[in-house]
Amino acid sequence: MEKYQIAIIGGGPAGYTAAEAAGRAGLSVVLFEKNSLGGVCLNEGCIPTKTLLYSAKTYDNARHAAKYAVSVGEVGFDLPKIVARKQKVVRKLVLGIKAKLTGHGVKLVSGEATVVDKNHVQCGEETYECDNLLLCTGSETFVPPIPGVDVVPYWTHRDALDCKELSQSLAIIGGGVIGMEFASFFSSLGVKVTVVEMMDEVLGGMDKELSGLLRAEYAKRGVKFLLGAKVVSLVKVSGDEGGEQVQVNYEDAAGVGSVVADKLLMSVGRRPVLKGFGLESLGLERTERGSIVVDKQMRTSVPGVYVCGDLTGFSLLAHTAVREAEVAVHAICGVQDEMSYRAIPGVVYTNPEIAGVGETEESAQKKGLSYRVVKLPMAYSGRFVAENEGVNGVCKLLLADDGTVLGAHVLGNPASEIITLAGMAIELGLKAEAWKKMVFPHPTVGEIFKEAL
């Protein structure tokens, strides 16, 4: 029986980060992955969606090049080639992770691992012994039990990523991050998109005001939004030109309604993978909602067992998982460290992007925090004006009474790249006065924060 200091189940951002960090620290590591290294994020999530969205953004930019006094001939796109490029990007990054791990001496085992007990993991015929066990099994798509869901054809995000032929219309159930990013992608390519969202605004968890502005922007481009609409049933119907369509029946404040589309995308959300790998045998303490209880070092109630990534149920984001993995390995190595969730950025890669970090007005109100809002049009940044002809955006800061930065929210490109500036200020507990003293290069879009301060 092979023995390792750390056994890791799951090769997504949490698992591969932990494996690399532990290998670099000189520990013996075995990593089990049943599908592809990189997990959902790299193979069917963050990276492939951003690759598709960049193609769509490039197409958008080419179509509107005249705004920048650039004349472009006939603009088109090749969807199969867009998808092929996405696969090439994923392949390259997966190979990069594999090379990194093997370079740090990590033993990679392909297959479905089962926990026997906290010191033994079985995969195929082999049993592996370990001093420490890291569980990084990630999350899976949640498909709600809507009447008719078992008889109508539908896409999950995985199917949408590999779509080689565009339909004329698409209905998306769920206006969260995944739903909005696919609404952005397909509407850019000319598909008539309808988003059905149960809440009263898209992008729950993001700043509500900015989410509403983003929704209004996409409504202007022809995306239809049905808010406060609960889907009650799904029905297969015949299309006008033959072929099958899906009818989504919903209830909202006005009564009942329906939308018919060629394709249906389910993007209601994801949930942690808690079954199917012997987790029950460990008897870990759970929260009321069924997530695994961990401390600030990612330790569970069973000594030597750690949990990182989506399995904790905290944020289901790749960058959170990466940081949790670093903290867990530090704990195993006896390095002082602890996990903080104070400044986890959230980003939606629509065009324009929207990003936020720290408290939203909604979360601050819920916690009873006293705050003031500073809000500026993105036009206060010279660089933004130079690069965004005829486009508006908003930067919003939440400051405590003593000037401490509590939250920051940006609608406008490149929100994803500048939000870390605010994240660092929040994590470090900076006050507006101290943050303002930082020298921002000019002209940059990031200067919007300095202007707001």
C-alpha positions in Angstrom: 0.0 0.0 0.0 1.4 3.4 -1.0 1.6 6.0 1.7 1.4 9.8 1.3 1.4 12.8 3.6 -1.6 14.3 1.8 -4.3 12.7 -0.3 -6.5 15.1 -2.3 -9.8 14.1 -3.9 -10.7 16.4 -6.8 -8.4 18.1 -9.2 -10.3 21.5 -9.6 -8.9 24.9 -8.5 -8.9 23.8 -4.9 -7.4 20.4 -5.5 -4.7 21.3 -7.9 -3.7 24.4 -6.0 -3.3 22.4 -2.8 -1.4 19.7 -4.6 1.1 22.1 -6.1 1.6 24.0 -2.8 2.1 20.8 -0.8 4.4 19.3 -3.5 6.4 22.6 -3.5 6.7 22.4 0.3 8.3 18.9 -0.1 5.3 16.8 1.1 4.4 13.6 -0.7 1.0 14.1 -2.4 -1.5 12.0 -4.3 -4.3 13.7 -6.2 -7.4 11.8 -7.5 -9.5 13.2 -10.4 -12.2 11.2 -12.1 -12.6 13.5 -15.1 -10.1 16.2 -16.3 -7.6 18.1 -14.3 -8.8 21.7 -13.8 -12.3 20.6 -12.7 -15.5 22.4 -13.7 -13.8 25.8 -13.7 -11.2 25.0 -16.4 -13.1 22.4 -18.4 -16.7 23.6 -18.5 -16.9 26.8 -16.5 -14.8 29.9 -16.0 -12.2 29.5 -18.7 -14.3 28.2 -21.7 -17.1 30.7 -21.1 -14.7 33.6 -21.0 -13.1 32.3 -24.2 -16.5 32.3 -26.0 -17.4 35.7 -24.5 -14.2 37.2 -25.7 -15.0 36.1 -29.3 -18.5 37.6 -28.9 -17.0 40.8 -27.5 -14.5 41.0 -30.4 -17.4 40.5 -32.8 -19.4 43.3 -31.0 -16.4 45.6 -31.3 -15.9 44.9 -35.0 -19.6 45.6 -35.7 -19.4 49.0 -33.9 -15.9 49.9 -35.0 -17.3 53.0 -36.8 -17.8 54.6 -33.4 -14.0 54.8 -33.2 -13.6 56.1 -36.8 -12.5 52.7 -38.0 -14.1 51.2 -41.1 -14.4 47.5 -41.2 -15.8 45.5 -44.1 -18.5 42.8 -43.7 -18.3 41.3 -40.2 -19.2 37.7 -39.5 -18.3 34.9 -37.2 -17.7 31.1 -37.4 -19.3 29.4 -34.4 -17.7 25.9 -34.9 -14.3 27.7 -35.0 -15.1 29.8 -31.9 -15.9 26.5 -30.1 -12.8 24.8 -31.5 -10.6 27.7 -30.2 -12.3 27.4 -26.8 -11.3 23.7 -26.7 -7.7 24.5 -27.7 -7.5 27.1 -24.9 -8.8 24.5 -22.4 -6.4 21.8 -23.6 -3.4 24.1 -23.3 -4.2 25.1 -19.7 -5.0 21.5 -18.6 -1.6 20.4 -19.9 0.0 23.3 -18.1 -1.5 22.3 -14.8 -0.5 18.7 -15.4 3.1 19.7 -16.1 3.2 21.9 -13.0 1.9 19.1 -10.7 4.2 16.4 -12.0 7.1 19.0 -11.8 6.4 19.2 -8.0 6.3 15.4 -7.6 2.5 15.0 -7.3 1.3 11.5 -8.0 -1.8 11.8 -10.3 -4.4 9.1 -10.2 -7.2 9.1 -12.7 -10.4 7.5 -11.5 -13.2 7.7 -9.0 -11.8 7.8 -5.4 -13.8 6.6 -2.4 -13.0 7.5 1.2 -12.6 4.3 3.3 -11.7 6.3 6.5 -9.7 9.4 7.2 -6.4 7.7 6.5 -7.3 5.5 3.5 -8.6 6.2 0.0 -9.6 3.6 -2.5 -9.4 4.0 -6.3 -10.0 1.0 -8.5 -8.2 -2.0 -7.0 -5.7 0.2 -5.1 -5.9 1.5 -1.6 -3.8 4.6 -0.6 -2.8 5.5 2.9 -2.5 9.2 3.9 -1.7 11.3 7.0 -4.0 14.1 5.9 -7.1 14.1 3.6 -8.2 17.0 1.6 -11.7 16.9 0.1 -12.1 19.2 -3.0 -15.0 17.5 -4.8 -16.5 20.7 -6.1 -20.1 21.3 -7.2 -22.6 20.1 -9.8 -25.4 21.7 -11.9 -28.7 21.8 -10.0 -31.7 21.0 -12.1 -34.9 21.7 -10.2 -37.8 19.2 -10.3 -40.0 21.4 -12.5 -43.0 19.4 -14.0 -42.0 18.4 -17.5 -38.3 18.7 -17.0 -37.9 15.0 -17.7 -39.6 15.1 -21.1 -38.4 18.3 -22.7 -34.9 18.7 -24.2 -32.7 21.2 -22.4 -29.2 22.4 -22.2 -27.0 22.8 -19.1 -24.0 25.2 -19.4 -21.9 22.2 -20.6 -24.2 21.7 -23.7 -24.3 25.4 -24.4 -20.5 25.6 -24.4 -20.4 23.1 -27.3 -23.2 24.5 -29.4 -22.0 24.4 -33.0 -25.2 25.8 -34.6 -27.3 28.8 -33.5 -31.0 28.5 -33.0 -33.2 31.5 -33.5 -34.4 31.7 -29.9 -33.2 30.7 -26.5 -35.0 30.7 -23.2 -32.8 30.8 -20.1 -34.2 29.7 -16.7 -32.1 31.6 -14.1 -30.7 35.1 -14.3 -27.6 34.5 -12.2 -24.0 34.7 -13.3 -24.1 31.7 -15.7 -27.5 32.7 -17.1 -26.4 36.3 -17.8 -23.1 35.4 -19.4 -24.9 33.0 -21.8 -27.6 35.6 -22.5 -24.7 38.0 -23.4 -22.9 35.5 -25.6 -25.9 34.3 -27.6 -27.6 37.7 -27.9 -24.3 39.1 -29.3 -24.5 36.4 -32.0 -28.0 37.4 -32.9 -30.1 34.9 -31.0 -33.4 36.1 -29.5 -32.9 35.5 -25.8 -35.5 35.5 -23.0 -34.3 35.2 -19.3 -36.8 33.9 -16.8 -35.8 34.8 -13.2 -37.7 34.0 -10.0 -36.2 36.9 -8.0 -37.1 40.6 -8.6 -33.7 41.3 -10.1 -31.0 39.4 -12.0 -27.6 38.6 -10.4 -28.7 38.0 -6.8 -25.8 38.8 -4.5 -24.4 41.6 -6.8 -25.2 45.2 -6.1 -28.9 45.5 -7.0 -28.7 49.0 -8.6 -25.9 48.1 -10.9 -27.5 44.7 -11.8 -30.6 46.6 -12.8 -28.5 49.0 -15.0 -26.8 46.0 -16.7 -30.2 44.4 -17.3 -31.5 47.6 -18.8 -28.5 47.7 -21.2 -29.2 44.1 -22.4 -33.0 44.9 -22.7 -32.0 47.7 -25.0 -30.1 45.1 -27.1 -33.2 43.0 -27.4 -32.9 40.5 -24.5 -36.3 40.0 -22.8 -36.3 39.7 -19.0 -39.2 38.1 -17.0 -38.5 39.0 -13.4 -40.4 37.6 -10.3 -41.4 34.8 -12.6 -41.6 31.3 -11.1 -41.5 28.5 -13.7 -44.3 26.1 -13.1 -44.0 23.7 -16.0 -42.2 22.8 -19.2 -43.9 21.5 -22.3 -42.7 20.3 -25.7 -44.5 22.0 -28.6 -44.3 22.0 -32.4 -42.4 24.9 -34.0 -43.9 26.9 -36.9 -41.4 25.4 -39.4 -41.7 21.9 -38.0 -39.2 20.7 -35.4 -39.7 20.9 -31.6 -39.7 23.9 -29.3 -40.0 24.2 -25.6 -42.7 26.2 -23.9 -41.8 27.6 -20.4 -44.9 28.3 -18.3 -44.5 30.7 -15.4 -46.4 32.6 -12.8 -45.7 36.2 -11.8 -47.4 39.1 -10.1 -49.6 39.6 -13.2 -50.8 36.0 -13.3 -49.7 33.2 -15.6 -47.6 33.5 -18.8 -45.5 31.5 -21.1 -42.5 31.8 -23.5 -41.7 29.5 -26.4 -38.1 29.0 -27.7 -36.1 26.7 -29.9 -33.7 25.9 -27.1 -33.9 25.9 -23.3 -30.9 26.5 -21.0 -31.2 25.5 -17.3 -29.0 27.7 -15.2 -30.7 27.7 -11.8 -27.5 27.2 -9.9 -25.0 24.7 -8.5 -24.7 22.7 -5.4 -21.7 21.0 -3.6 -21.0 17.3 -4.4 -21.6 15.6 -1.1 -22.5 12.2 -2.3 -20.8 9.3 -4.1 -17.3 9.2 -2.7 -17.7 7.8 0.8 -18.0 11.1 2.6 -20.5 9.5 5.0 -17.9 7.2 6.5 -16.1 10.2 8.0 -19.0 11.4 10.1 -18.1 15.1 9.6 -20.1 17.8 11.4 -22.5 19.6 9.1 -24.3 23.0 9.1 -28.1 23.2 9.1 -28.0 23.5 5.4 -25.9 20.3 5.0 -22.5 22.0 4.2 -19.4 20.7 6.1 -18.4 22.7 9.1 -14.8 24.1 8.8 -12.7 26.4 10.9 -10.5 29.3 9.7 -7.8 26.8 8.7 -10.3 24.7 6.6 -10.1 21.9 9.3 -13.2 19.8 9.7 -14.5 18.2 13.0 -12.3 15.2 12.2 -8.6 15.8 12.8 -6.5 15.4 9.7 -9.5 16.0 7.3 -9.7 19.3 5.5 -12.3 20.6 3.1 -11.8 23.3 0.4 -13.7 24.8 -2.5 -17.3 24.5 -3.3 -17.8 21.8 -0.7 -17.6 24.4 2.0 -20.7 26.0 0.5 -19.3 29.5 1.2 -19.0 31.1 -2.3 -18.7 28.4 -5.0 -16.1 30.5 -6.8 -12.7 29.3 -8.2 -10.7 32.1 -6.6 -12.2 31.4 -3.2 -11.2 27.7 -3.6 -7.6 28.6 -4.5 -7.2 30.7 -1.4 -8.8 28.0 0.8 -6.4 25.5 -0.6 -3.4 27.6 0.3 -4.7 28.0 3.8 -5.3 24.3 4.3 -1.8 23.4 3.1 -0.3 26.1 5.4 -2.2 24.5 8.3 -0.8 21.1 7.5 2.7 22.5 7.2 2.3 24.4 10.5 2.4 27.8 8.8 0.3 30.6 10.5 -2.6 31.5 8.2 -6.4 31.8 8.2 -9.2 32.2 5.6 -10.9 35.5 5.3 -14.2 36.0 3.3 -14.2 39.7 3.8 -13.2 40.6 0.3 -14.1 37.9 -2.2 -14.7 39.6 -5.6 -17.7 38.6 -7.7 -17.5 39.2 -11.5 -19.9 38.8 -14.4 -18.1 38.8 -17.7 -20.9 40.3 -19.8 -20.1 43.3 -22.1 -19.9 45.6 -20.1 -18.6 43.7 -17.2 -19.9 44.1 -13.7 -17.8 43.4 -10.6 -18.2 43.9 -6.9 -16.3 43.2 -3.6 -17.1 43.5 0.0 -20.5 44.6 1.3 -23.4 45.6 -1.0 -26.0 48.0 0.2 -28.4 45.1 0.7 -25.9 43.1 2.8 -24.9 46.1 4.8 -28.5 46.9 5.6 -29.1 43.2 6.6 -26.1 43.4 9.0 -27.3 46.8 10.4 -24.0 48.5 9.3 -23.9 52.2 9.1 -22.5 53.4 5.7 -22.6 56.1 3.1 -22.6 55.7 -0.6 -20.2 57.5 -3.0 -21.3 57.1 -6.6 -19.6 58.3 -9.8 -20.2 57.9 -13.5 -17.3 56.0 -15.1 -16.9 59.1 -17.3 -14.8 60.6 -14.5 -12.0 58.3 -15.8 -10.4 59.8 -18.9 -9.2 56.4 -20.0 -12.8 55.0 -19.8 -14.1 57.9 -21.9 -11.3 57.3 -24.5 -12.2 53.6 -24.9 -16.0 53.5 -24.4 -17.7 55.7 -27.0 -21.3 56.3 -26.2 -21.3 53.9 -23.2 -22.0 54.8 -19.6 -20.9 53.0 -16.4 -21.0 53.5 -12.7 -18.6 53.2 -9.8 -20.1 52.9 -6.3 -18.2 52.8 -3.0 -19.7 52.0 0.4 -17.8 53.7 3.2 -18.2 53.3 7.0 -18.7 56.4 9.2 -15.0 56.5 10.0 -14.1 56.2 6.2 -13.2 52.5 6.2 -13.9 51.0 2.8 -16.7 48.5 3.1 -17.6 47.7 -0.5 -17.0 48.6 -4.1 -19.1 47.9 -7.2 -18.3 48.7 -10.8 -20.3 48.5 -14.0 -18.1 49.1 -17.1 -15.1 47.5 -18.7 -12.7 46.3 -17.4 -14.4 46.0 -14.0 -12.9 42.5 -13.6 -9.4 43.8 -13.7 -9.7 46.8 -11.5 -11.9 45.3 -8.7 -8.9 43.8 -7.0 -7.7 47.4 -6.1 -10.8 47.8 -4.0 -10.6 44.2 -2.7 -7.1 44.9 -1.3 -8.3 48.1 0.4 -11.2 46.2 2.0 -9.1 43.2 3.1 -6.4 45.5 4.6 -9.1 47.6 6.4 -8.0 50.8 4.6 -9.8 54.1 5.3 -10.6 56.4 2.3 -7.8 58.8 3.3 -5.1 56.1 3.2 -6.4 54.6 0.0 -6.5 58.0 -1.7 -2.8 58.5 -1.0 -1.9 55.6 -3.3 -0.5 56.8 -6.6 -2.7 55.5 -9.5 -1.1 55.5 -13.0 -2.7 58.0 -15.3 -4.7 57.4 -17.5 -6.2 54.2 -16.2 -9.8 53.1 -15.6 -8.8 52.2 -12.0 -8.4 55.9 -11.3 -12.2 55.9 -10.9 -11.7 54.8 -7.3 -9.3 57.7 -6.6 -11.9 60.1 -8.1 -14.7 58.6 -6.0 -12.5 59.0 -2.9 
